Amino acid sequence: MTARNELRLLPWSGPEGKPCYLSTDASGGYMSRLADNIEAVQLGTAAELLEQASDTLIDQEAGTEDLRQLAKELTGALRDALRIATSRGHLLAVSESHRS
């Protein structure tokens, strides 16, 4: 049985927004690769939104609705990035504890 601190936090939520975890010994397995690919897409989206935010904030004609939509999208991207950082931090901690 895998200890809870060895589970991988996946880059998507389950029902009711609850976190999803992966328990596997195979880091190159299908679900691990799927999670890696989704994380890469999420981080790419966040980078694009950051560039869009810079452009929108400079744009003197950007309206309230434009800013509201941008804030909504940035909030989602930040949520995804924090989940990825949390997941990777846990993976590093588990990796380090196995080396000791």
PyRosetta script that sets phi, psi and omega in degrees:
from pyrosetta import init, pose_from_sequence

init()
pose = pose_from_sequence("MTARNELRLLPWSGPEGKPCYLSTDASGGYMSRLADNIEAVQLGTAAELLEQASDTLIDQEAGTEDLRQLAKELTGALRDALRIATSRGHLLAVSESHRS")
pose.set_psi(1, 134.8)
pose.set_omega(1, 179.7)
pose.set_phi(2, -82.4)
pose.set_psi(2, 132.9)
pose.set_omega(2, 177.0)
pose.set_phi(3, -68.2)
pose.set_psi(3, 149.2)
pose.set_omega(3, -177.5)
pose.set_phi(4, -55.9)
pose.set_psi(4, -36.2)
pose.set_omega(4, -178.7)
pose.set_phi(5, -73.8)
pose.set_psi(5, -5.7)
pose.set_omega(5, 177.6)
pose.set_phi(6, -102.3)
pose.set_psi(6, -1.1)
pose.set_omega(6, 178.0)
pose.set_phi(7, -76.2)
pose.set_psi(7, 146.1)
pose.set_omega(7, 177.1)
pose.set_phi(8, -92.7)
pose.set_psi(8, 124.6)
pose.set_omega(8, 173.7)
pose.set_phi(9, -72.6)
pose.set_psi(9, 121.5)
pose.set_omega(9, -177.6)
pose.set_phi(10, -83.7)
pose.set_psi(10, 156.3)
pose.set_omega(10, -174.9)
pose.set_phi(11, -82.5)
pose.set_psi(11, 26.6)
pose.set_omega(11, 174.9)
pose.set_phi(12, -143.2)
pose.set_psi(12, 162.8)
pose.set_omega(12, -179.9)
pose.set_phi(13, -102.9)
pose.set_psi(13, 156.5)
pose.set_omega(13, 175.6)
pose.set_phi(14, -93.3)
pose.set_psi(14, -162.7)
pose.set_omega(14, 178.2)
pose.set_phi(15, -55.8)
pose.set_psi(15, 141.6)
pose.set_omega(15, 178.7)
pose.set_phi(16, 61.3)
pose.set_psi(16, 22.8)
pose.set_omega(16, 177.0)
pose.set_phi(17, 75.7)
pose.set_psi(17, 11.4)
pose.set_omega(17, -179.3)
pose.set_phi(18, -74.6)
pose.set_psi(18, 147.8)
pose.set_omega(18, -179.4)
pose.set_phi(19, -66.7)
pose.set_psi(19, 150.2)
pose.set_omega(19, 175.7)
pose.set_phi(20, -112.7)
pose.set_psi(20, 141.3)
pose.set_omega(20, -178.7)
pose.set_phi(21, -125.3)
pose.set_psi(21, 152.6)
pose.set_omega(21, 177.0)
pose.set_phi(22, -118.0)
pose.set_psi(22, 129.0)
pose.set_omega(22, 176.3)
pose.set_phi(23, -112.1)
pose.set_psi(23, 110.4)
pose.set_omega(23, 180.0)
pose.set_phi(24, -158.4)
pose.set_psi(24, 150.5)
pose.set_omega(24, 174.5)
pose.set_phi(25, -92.8)
pose.set_psi(25, -12.9)
pose.set_omega(25, -176.0)
pose.set_phi(26, -97.1)
pose.set_psi(26, 103.0)
pose.set_omega(26, -179.6)
pose.set_phi(27, -69.7)
pose.set_psi(27, -18.9)
pose.set_omega(27, 179.3)
pose.set_phi(28, -102.1)
pose.set_psi(28, 15.6)
pose.set_omega(28, -180.0)
pose.set_phi(29, -69.9)
pose.set_psi(29, 169.9)
pose.set_omega(29, -176.2)
pose.set_phi(30, -55.9)
pose.set_psi(30, -50.4)
pose.set_omega(30, -177.1)
pose.set_phi(31, -66.0)
pose.set_psi(31, -36.8)
pose.set_omega(31, 177.6)
pose.set_phi(32, -64.5)
pose.set_psi(32, -43.7)
pose.set_omega(32, 178.1)
pose.set_phi(33, -65.6)
pose.set_psi(33, -40.0)
pose.set_omega(33, 177.3)
pose.set_phi(34, -60.3)
pose.set_psi(34, -46.5)
pose.set_omega(34, 178.7)
pose.set_phi(35, -62.0)
pose.set_psi(35, -41.8)
pose.set_omega(35, 177.5)
pose.set_phi(36, -59.8)
pose.set_psi(36, -43.9)
pose.set_omega(36, -179.5)
pose.set_phi(37, -66.0)
pose.set_psi(37, -41.5)
pose.set_omega(37, 178.9)
pose.set_phi(38, -66.1)
pose.set_psi(38, -40.7)
pose.set_omega(38, 176.4)
pose.set_phi(39, -59.7)
pose.set_psi(39, -41.7)
pose.set_omega(39, 179.6)
pose.set_phi(40, -63.0)
pose.set_psi(40, -41.6)
pose.set_omega(40, 177.9)
pose.set_phi(41, -64.5)
pose.set_psi(41, -44.5)
pose.set_omega(41, -179.6)
pose.set_phi(42, -62.1)
pose.set_psi(42, -42.6)
pose.set_omega(42, 178.7)
pose.set_phi(43, -68.4)
pose.set_psi(43, -35.8)
pose.set_omega(43, 175.6)
pose.set_phi(44, -63.7)
pose.set_psi(44, -41.7)
pose.set_omega(44, 177.4)
pose.set_phi(45, -62.7)
pose.set_psi(45, -42.2)
pose.set_omega(45, 179.0)
pose.set_phi(46, -61.4)
pose.set_psi(46, -41.4)
pose.set_omega(46, 178.6)
pose.set_phi(47, -63.7)
pose.set_psi(47, -42.0)
pose.set_omega(47, 177.9)
pose.set_phi(48, -64.3)
pose.set_psi(48, -41.7)
pose.set_omega(48, 178.9)
pose.set_phi(49, -65.1)
pose.set_psi(49, -36.2)
pose.set_omega(49, 177.8)
pose.set_phi(50, -62.5)
pose.set_psi(50, -43.1)
pose.set_omega(50, 177.0)
pose.set_phi(51, -64.5)
pose.set_psi(51, -42.6)
pose.set_omega(51, 178.3)
pose.set_phi(52, -62.5)
pose.set_psi(52, -39.4)
pose.set_omega(52, 179.7)
pose.set_phi(53, -62.5)
pose.set_psi(53, -42.3)
pose.set_omega(53, 178.4)
pose.set_phi(54, -60.6)
pose.set_psi(54, -44.4)
pose.set_omega(54, 179.3)
pose.set_phi(55, -65.2)
pose.set_psi(55, -42.1)
pose.set_omega(55, -178.0)
pose.set_phi(56, -66.5)
pose.set_psi(56, -40.0)
pose.set_omega(56, -178.9)
pose.set_phi(57, -68.2)
pose.set_psi(57, -27.5)
pose.set_omega(57, 177.0)
pose.set_phi(58, -78.0)
pose.set_psi(58, -30.2)
pose.set_omega(58, -175.8)
pose.set_phi(59, -68.2)
pose.set_psi(59, 112.2)
pose.set_omega(59, -179.7)
pose.set_phi(60, -67.8)
pose.set_psi(60, -18.6)
pose.set_omega(60, -178.1)
pose.set_phi(61, -97.2)
pose.set_psi(61, 2.7)
pose.set_omega(61, 178.2)
pose.set_phi(62, -66.5)
pose.set_psi(62, 128.2)
pose.set_omega(62, -177.4)
pose.set_phi(63, -92.1)
pose.set_psi(63, 175.5)
pose.set_omega(63, 180.0)
pose.set_phi(64, -58.6)
pose.set_psi(64, -42.2)
pose.set_omega(64, -179.4)
pose.set_phi(65, -65.2)
pose.set_psi(65, -38.5)
pose.set_omega(65, 176.4)
pose.set_phi(66, -60.3)
pose.set_psi(66, -45.2)
pose.set_omega(66, -179.1)
pose.set_phi(67, -67.8)
pose.set_psi(67, -38.8)
pose.set_omega(67, 178.6)
pose.set_phi(68, -63.5)
pose.set_psi(68, -45.3)
pose.set_omega(68, 179.4)
pose.set_phi(69, -64.3)
pose.set_psi(69, -42.1)
pose.set_omega(69, 178.2)
pose.set_phi(70, -62.1)
pose.set_psi(70, -43.0)
pose.set_omega(70, 178.8)
pose.set_phi(71, -62.1)
pose.set_psi(71, -40.0)
pose.set_omega(71, 178.4)
pose.set_phi(72, -62.7)
pose.set_psi(72, -45.9)
pose.set_omega(72, -179.6)
pose.set_phi(73, -67.7)
pose.set_psi(73, -39.9)
pose.set_omega(73, 177.6)
pose.set_phi(74, -65.1)
pose.set_psi(74, -36.6)
pose.set_omega(74, 177.7)
pose.set_phi(75, -61.7)
pose.set_psi(75, -44.6)
pose.set_omega(75, 177.5)
pose.set_phi(76, -63.6)
pose.set_psi(76, -42.3)
pose.set_omega(76, 179.8)
pose.set_phi(77, -66.1)
pose.set_psi(77, -38.8)
pose.set_omega(77, 177.8)
pose.set_phi(78, -66.5)
pose.set_psi(78, -40.2)
pose.set_omega(78, 177.2)
pose.set_phi(79, -59.6)
pose.set_psi(79, -45.1)
pose.set_omega(79, 178.5)
pose.set_phi(80, -62.9)
pose.set_psi(80, -45.0)
pose.set_omega(80, -178.4)
pose.set_phi(81, -63.7)
pose.set_psi(81, -38.7)
pose.set_omega(81, 178.0)
pose.set_phi(82, -67.1)
pose.set_psi(82, -37.9)
pose.set_omega(82, 177.4)
pose.set_phi(83, -64.4)
pose.set_psi(83, -41.9)
pose.set_omega(83, 178.4)
pose.set_phi(84, -63.6)
pose.set_psi(84, -44.5)
pose.set_omega(84, 179.5)
pose.set_phi(85, -62.9)
pose.set_psi(85, -41.0)
pose.set_omega(85, 178.0)
pose.set_phi(86, -62.9)
pose.set_psi(86, -46.1)
pose.set_omega(86, -180.0)
pose.set_phi(87, -61.4)
pose.set_psi(87, -46.7)
pose.set_omega(87, -178.3)
pose.set_phi(88, -68.7)
pose.set_psi(88, -34.3)
pose.set_omega(88, 176.0)
pose.set_phi(89, -63.5)
pose.set_psi(89, -42.1)
pose.set_omega(89, 177.4)
pose.set_phi(90, -64.8)
pose.set_psi(90, -41.6)
pose.set_omega(90, 179.3)
pose.set_phi(91, -62.2)
pose.set_psi(91, -40.5)
pose.set_omega(91, 178.0)
pose.set_phi(92, -64.8)
pose.set_psi(92, -41.9)
pose.set_omega(92, -179.1)
pose.set_phi(93, -64.0)
pose.set_psi(93, -42.7)
pose.set_omega(93, 179.1)
pose.set_phi(94, -65.3)
pose.set_psi(94, -42.8)
pose.set_omega(94, 178.9)
pose.set_phi(95, -60.2)
pose.set_psi(95, -44.2)
pose.set_omega(95, 179.8)
pose.set_phi(96, -65.3)
pose.set_psi(96, -38.6)
pose.set_omega(96, -178.2)
pose.set_phi(97, -69.3)
pose.set_psi(97, -28.0)
pose.set_omega(97, 177.2)
pose.set_phi(98, -74.9)
pose.set_psi(98, -24.1)
pose.set_omega(98, 178.8)
pose.set_phi(99, -77.6)
pose.set_psi(99, -27.4)
pose.set_omega(99, -176.0)
pose.set_phi(100, -73.0)
pose.dump_pdb("model.pdb")
